[in-house]
Amino acid sequence: MDLRKLVGLLLLVFISLLEMLFKKIAVSVLSFVGFSDSQQTPSNSRELQRVVSSPRIRLKDGRCLAYRERGVPMDKSLYRIILVHGINSSKDKDFLATQEILEEMRIYMLQFDRAGYGESDINPKRSLESEACDIEEVADQLQIGSKFYLISVSAGSYPAWNCLRRIPHRLSGVAFVVPIINYKWNSLPHDLIKNDHNNKLWRLVIWLARYAPGLLYSFFTQKSNSVFSGNSALLSKKDREVANRSEVFDPKVYPKQSDFESLLQDFTLAYGKWDFDPLEFGNPFPDENESSVHIWQGYEDNIVPCRLQRYVSKRLPWIHYHEVIDGGHALWHVGLIGEAILRSLLLRT
């Protein structure tokens, strides 16, 4: 056997043994602190009844999605928007603008809990395709109309990219707010991401999602966890200010442990292998008066580096790129920037 192949085989066996050992250690530690093996496996707890107080629609596959309506009544609106929340969020967050602004601009905004979040059912067959189909089915069942606007926040961008690919004829415009960058996109230059610490971080998160999900859950929901505390190195100064006065980064907005599979699905879908590369998209709206697409990015965003977002905008010149000099990852929070996002998308100002 070739020496290099032998070394490679031995290295692979060694890594596999380390993975098995790490998983056993994680299970032992979690059991000691009160996380039993059954708790680590959310699918065993799907029968737990979810307390539901919001209106819901039943999808074709039998699942129910909970939703919330904001702004003006649909029949009195000038603009109809579906908002797609990210990983650490739900329909109950007041995104982008106050009720007063929504009424002033005559906006009807629909916010829904994505599969497994809030009051929506888990989707054990969740995929890039199913997330986009959920959006289209929500629009159809609530009779939003043949066309609507789409705003996605952070990890909510992966369903929005797929909508842009699948149903551009249904979209009046799309705004990506601090959209995630998937380091597995084929078109991303290796030189641009090889030294990116976030790339290494998300690879670790995906590894934990596959081999030690209970440990990952514990990590993300600990009150003292530095990733989502106000002192986190991953949060910009602006983000820490927002975190200190709100629940933007509150771990309580994550799915319950019985539904933690949904969060693991989000990680693996958002940062896993996609069957398409957004950087290879052509302009789905050749007529500039038909629809517009925007990316909003904070210069001080430590979760999604702005240099990557700049590269995306250069590869896709038909996207309007907005960079907020003192903005972090919480651009979607209610405030002046939130209002500017709405005005640029709807009024093209």
C-alpha positions as CSV (number, residue, x, y, z in Angstrom):
1,M,0.0,0.0,0.0
2,D,1.2,3.5,-0.9
3,L,2.7,5.2,2.2
4,R,0.6,8.3,1.8
5,K,-2.6,6.2,1.6
6,L,-1.6,4.3,4.7
7,V,-0.9,7.5,6.6
8,G,-4.2,8.9,5.5
9,L,-6.1,5.8,6.5
10,L,-4.5,5.8,9.9
11,L,-5.2,9.5,10.4
12,L,-8.9,8.8,9.4
13,V,-9.1,6.0,12.0
14,F,-7.5,8.2,14.6
15,I,-10.0,11.1,14.0
16,S,-12.9,8.6,14.1
17,L,-11.8,7.3,17.4
18,L,-11.4,10.8,18.8
19,E,-15.0,11.6,17.6
20,M,-16.4,8.6,19.4
21,L,-14.4,9.4,22.5
22,F,-15.6,13.0,22.5
23,K,-19.2,11.9,22.1
24,K,-19.0,9.5,25.0
25,I,-17.4,12.2,27.2
26,A,-20.1,14.7,26.2
27,V,-22.9,12.2,27.0
28,S,-21.4,11.4,30.3
29,V,-20.9,15.1,31.3
30,L,-24.4,16.0,30.2
31,S,-25.9,13.1,32.1
32,F,-24.0,14.2,35.2
33,V,-25.4,17.8,34.9
34,G,-29.0,16.6,34.3
35,F,-29.2,16.2,30.5
36,S,-30.2,12.5,30.0
37,D,-29.7,10.8,26.7
38,S,-33.4,11.0,26.0
39,Q,-33.3,14.7,26.5
40,Q,-30.6,15.0,23.9
41,T,-32.8,13.3,21.3
42,P,-35.6,15.8,20.7
43,S,-37.4,13.3,18.4
44,N,-38.3,11.2,21.4
45,S,-40.2,14.1,22.8
46,R,-42.2,15.2,19.8
47,E,-45.4,14.0,21.4
48,L,-45.2,16.7,24.0
49,Q,-48.0,19.1,23.5
50,R,-47.2,22.6,22.5
51,V,-49.1,25.5,24.1
52,V,-50.5,27.5,21.2
53,S,-52.0,31.0,21.5
54,S,-51.4,32.3,18.0
55,P,-53.4,31.7,14.8
56,R,-52.0,28.8,12.7
57,I,-52.4,27.4,9.2
58,R,-52.2,23.8,8.3
59,L,-49.8,22.9,5.5
60,K,-50.3,20.3,2.8
61,D,-48.0,17.9,4.7
62,G,-50.2,18.2,7.9
63,R,-47.8,20.5,9.8
64,C,-49.1,23.7,11.3
65,L,-47.3,27.1,11.1
66,A,-48.1,29.9,13.6
67,Y,-48.1,33.4,12.3
68,R,-48.6,37.0,13.5
69,E,-49.9,40.0,11.5
70,R,-48.6,43.6,12.0
71,G,-49.2,46.9,10.5
72,V,-52.5,47.7,8.7
73,P,-55.1,45.2,7.6
74,M,-54.3,43.4,4.4
75,D,-57.2,44.9,2.4
76,K,-56.0,48.4,3.3
77,S,-52.3,47.9,2.6
78,L,-50.1,49.3,-0.1
79,Y,-47.3,46.9,0.6
80,R,-47.4,43.3,1.8
81,I,-44.3,41.8,3.3
82,I,-43.4,38.3,4.6
83,L,-40.6,38.4,7.1
84,V,-38.3,35.4,7.6
85,H,-36.6,35.3,11.0
86,G,-33.2,33.9,11.8
87,I,-31.9,31.2,14.1
88,N,-32.2,33.1,17.4
89,S,-35.6,34.6,16.9
90,S,-39.4,34.0,16.3
91,K,-42.5,35.7,14.9
92,D,-42.9,37.6,18.2
93,K,-40.0,40.0,17.7
94,D,-41.0,43.5,16.6
95,F,-38.8,43.6,13.5
96,L,-37.6,46.7,11.7
97,A,-40.2,49.3,12.6
98,T,-42.8,50.3,15.1
99,Q,-46.5,49.9,14.5
100,E,-46.8,53.7,13.8
101,I,-44.3,53.5,11.0
102,L,-46.0,50.5,9.5
103,E,-49.4,52.3,9.6
104,E,-47.8,55.5,8.1
105,M,-46.4,53.5,5.2
106,R,-49.5,51.3,4.9
107,I,-47.6,48.1,5.3
108,Y,-49.1,44.7,6.1
109,M,-46.3,42.5,7.6
110,L,-46.7,38.8,8.1
111,Q,-44.3,37.2,10.5
112,F,-44.3,33.4,11.1
113,D,-42.5,30.9,13.2
114,R,-40.4,28.8,11.0
115,A,-40.6,25.0,11.4
116,G,-39.9,24.0,15.0
117,Y,-39.7,27.5,16.4
118,G,-42.2,29.2,18.7
119,E,-45.6,27.7,18.0
120,S,-45.0,26.0,14.7
121,D,-44.7,22.2,14.3
122,I,-41.4,20.5,13.7
123,N,-40.5,19.3,10.2
124,P,-38.5,16.1,10.4
125,K,-38.0,16.3,6.6
126,R,-36.9,19.9,6.7
127,S,-34.7,21.0,3.8
128,L,-33.7,24.1,1.7
129,E,-36.7,23.3,-0.5
130,S,-39.2,22.8,2.3
131,E,-38.3,26.2,3.9
132,A,-39.0,28.0,0.6
133,C,-42.2,26.0,0.0
134,D,-43.4,27.0,3.5
135,I,-43.1,30.6,2.6
136,E,-45.0,30.2,-0.6
137,E,-47.8,28.2,1.0
138,V,-48.2,30.7,3.8
139,A,-48.6,33.4,1.2
140,D,-51.2,31.3,-0.7
141,Q,-53.3,30.2,2.3
142,L,-53.5,33.7,3.8
143,Q,-54.2,35.1,0.3
144,I,-51.5,37.7,0.4
145,G,-51.6,38.0,-3.4
146,S,-49.8,36.9,-6.5
147,K,-46.8,39.1,-5.5
148,F,-45.3,40.1,-2.2
149,Y,-42.1,41.5,-0.6
150,L,-39.7,39.3,1.2
151,I,-37.4,40.4,4.0
152,S,-35.0,37.8,5.6
153,V,-32.9,38.3,8.7
154,S,-29.5,36.6,9.2
155,A,-29.9,32.8,8.8
156,G,-33.4,33.4,7.5
157,S,-31.6,34.3,4.3
158,Y,-31.2,30.7,3.1
159,P,-34.9,30.2,2.5
160,A,-35.0,33.6,0.9
161,W,-32.2,32.8,-1.5
162,N,-34.1,29.7,-2.5
163,C,-37.3,31.7,-3.1
164,L,-35.3,34.1,-5.3
165,R,-34.2,31.1,-7.3
166,R,-37.6,29.2,-7.3
167,I,-40.3,31.9,-7.4
168,P,-39.0,35.3,-8.6
169,H,-42.3,35.9,-10.3
170,R,-44.0,36.0,-6.9
171,L,-41.6,38.6,-5.5
172,S,-42.0,42.3,-5.6
173,G,-38.7,42.8,-3.9
174,V,-36.3,41.1,-1.5
175,A,-34.2,42.6,1.3
176,F,-31.5,40.5,2.9
177,V,-30.6,41.9,6.3
178,V,-27.2,40.7,7.6
179,P,-27.6,37.5,5.6
180,I,-25.3,34.6,6.5
181,I,-22.5,33.6,4.2
182,N,-22.2,29.8,3.6
183,Y,-18.5,29.0,3.4
184,K,-19.3,26.0,1.2
185,W,-20.5,28.1,-1.7
186,N,-18.3,27.0,-4.6
187,S,-17.8,30.5,-5.9
188,L,-16.2,31.8,-2.7
189,P,-12.5,32.2,-3.3
190,H,-10.4,30.1,-1.0
191,D,-8.0,33.0,-0.3
192,L,-11.0,35.0,1.0
193,I,-12.0,32.5,3.6
194,K,-9.0,30.4,4.5
195,N,-8.1,32.6,7.5
196,D,-11.6,33.4,8.5
197,H,-12.1,32.4,12.2
198,N,-15.9,32.3,11.6
199,N,-15.4,29.6,9.0
200,K,-13.6,27.5,11.6
201,L,-16.3,28.3,14.2
202,W,-19.2,27.1,12.1
203,R,-17.4,24.0,11.1
204,L,-17.1,23.2,14.8
205,V,-20.8,24.0,15.3
206,I,-21.8,21.6,12.5
207,W,-19.5,18.9,13.9
208,L,-21.1,19.3,17.3
209,A,-24.6,19.3,15.8
210,R,-23.8,15.9,14.3
211,Y,-21.9,14.2,17.0
212,A,-22.7,16.0,20.3
213,P,-26.1,17.8,20.0
214,G,-26.7,17.8,23.7
215,L,-23.5,19.6,24.4
216,L,-24.2,22.1,21.7
217,Y,-27.7,22.8,23.2
218,S,-26.1,23.3,26.6
219,F,-23.5,25.6,25.2
220,F,-26.1,27.8,23.4
221,T,-28.5,28.1,26.3
222,Q,-26.2,28.7,29.3
223,K,-26.8,32.1,30.8
224,S,-23.1,32.6,31.2
225,N,-22.3,31.6,27.6
226,S,-20.1,34.2,26.1
227,V,-21.4,33.7,22.6
228,F,-24.7,35.4,23.4
229,S,-23.9,37.4,26.5
230,G,-23.5,41.2,26.3
231,N,-19.7,40.9,26.6
232,S,-19.3,38.5,23.7
233,A,-16.3,39.0,21.4
234,L,-18.6,38.0,18.6
235,L,-20.9,41.0,19.2
236,S,-19.9,44.5,18.1
237,K,-20.2,47.5,20.4
238,K,-23.5,48.4,18.8
239,D,-24.8,44.8,19.2
240,R,-23.8,44.8,22.9
241,E,-25.8,48.0,23.4
242,V,-28.8,46.4,21.8
243,A,-28.3,43.2,23.8
244,N,-28.2,45.2,27.1
245,R,-31.5,46.8,26.5
246,S,-33.5,44.0,24.8
247,E,-33.8,40.3,24.4
248,V,-32.3,40.2,20.9
249,F,-29.7,37.7,21.9
250,D,-31.7,36.0,24.7
251,P,-31.2,32.2,24.6
252,K,-34.9,31.9,25.7
253,V,-36.0,32.6,22.1
254,Y,-34.4,29.3,20.9
255,P,-36.6,26.2,20.6
256,K,-37.2,24.2,23.7
257,Q,-34.9,21.3,24.3
258,S,-37.6,18.9,23.2
259,D,-37.6,20.8,19.9
260,F,-33.9,21.3,19.6
261,E,-33.7,19.2,16.5
262,S,-35.1,22.3,14.7
263,L,-32.1,24.4,15.7
264,L,-29.7,21.6,14.7
265,Q,-31.5,21.5,11.3
266,D,-31.0,25.2,10.9
267,F,-27.3,25.0,11.5
268,T,-26.7,22.1,9.2
269,L,-28.9,23.5,6.4
270,A,-27.6,27.1,6.6
271,Y,-24.0,26.1,6.7
272,G,-24.1,22.7,5.0
273,K,-23.9,21.8,1.3
274,W,-26.4,23.5,-0.9
275,D,-27.6,22.3,-4.3
276,F,-27.2,25.8,-5.7
277,D,-24.8,28.6,-5.5
278,P,-26.3,32.1,-5.1
279,L,-23.2,33.7,-6.4
280,E,-24.0,32.2,-9.8
281,F,-27.5,33.7,-10.0
282,G,-28.4,35.8,-13.0
283,N,-30.6,38.9,-12.4
284,P,-34.1,37.5,-11.9
285,F,-35.5,40.9,-12.5
286,P,-34.1,42.3,-15.8
287,D,-36.7,45.0,-15.8
288,E,-35.5,47.4,-13.1
289,N,-39.0,48.7,-12.5
290,E,-40.3,45.2,-11.8
291,S,-38.5,44.3,-8.5
292,S,-35.4,45.1,-6.6
293,V,-33.0,43.1,-4.3
294,H,-31.1,44.6,-1.4
295,I,-28.4,43.5,1.0
296,W,-28.0,45.4,4.3
297,Q,-24.7,44.8,6.2
298,G,-23.1,46.3,9.3
299,Y,-19.5,47.3,9.0
300,E,-18.9,46.1,12.6
301,D,-20.7,42.8,12.2
302,N,-18.4,40.2,13.8
303,I,-20.8,37.3,12.9
304,V,-21.0,37.9,9.2
305,P,-17.8,39.7,8.0
306,C,-18.5,42.7,5.7
307,R,-15.6,41.8,3.4
308,L,-17.5,38.7,2.4
309,Q,-20.8,40.6,1.9
310,R,-18.9,43.1,-0.3
311,Y,-17.7,40.2,-2.5
312,V,-21.2,38.9,-2.9
313,S,-22.4,42.3,-4.0
314,K,-19.6,42.5,-6.6
315,R,-20.4,39.1,-7.9
316,L,-24.1,40.1,-8.1
317,P,-24.1,43.7,-9.3
318,W,-27.9,43.8,-9.7
319,I,-28.2,43.7,-5.9
320,H,-28.2,47.1,-4.1
321,Y,-25.6,46.9,-1.3
322,H,-26.0,49.0,1.8
323,E,-23.2,49.1,4.4
324,V,-23.9,50.8,7.8
325,I,-20.7,52.1,9.2
326,D,-21.5,51.7,12.9
327,G,-23.9,48.8,12.5
328,G,-23.5,45.3,13.9
329,H,-25.4,42.1,13.4
330,A,-28.6,43.5,15.0
331,L,-29.5,45.9,12.2
332,W,-32.9,44.3,12.0
333,H,-33.8,45.7,15.5
334,V,-36.4,48.5,15.5
335,G,-34.8,51.9,14.8
336,L,-33.8,54.3,12.1
337,I,-31.9,51.6,10.1
338,G,-35.0,49.4,10.2
339,E,-37.1,52.2,8.8
340,A,-34.4,52.9,6.1
341,I,-34.5,49.2,5.1
342,L,-38.3,49.4,4.6
343,R,-38.1,52.7,2.6
344,S,-35.3,51.5,0.3
345,L,-37.2,48.3,-0.5
346,L,-40.7,49.7,-0.9
347,L,-40.1,53.3,-2.0
348,R,-36.6,52.8,-3.6
349,T,-35.3,55.9,-1.9
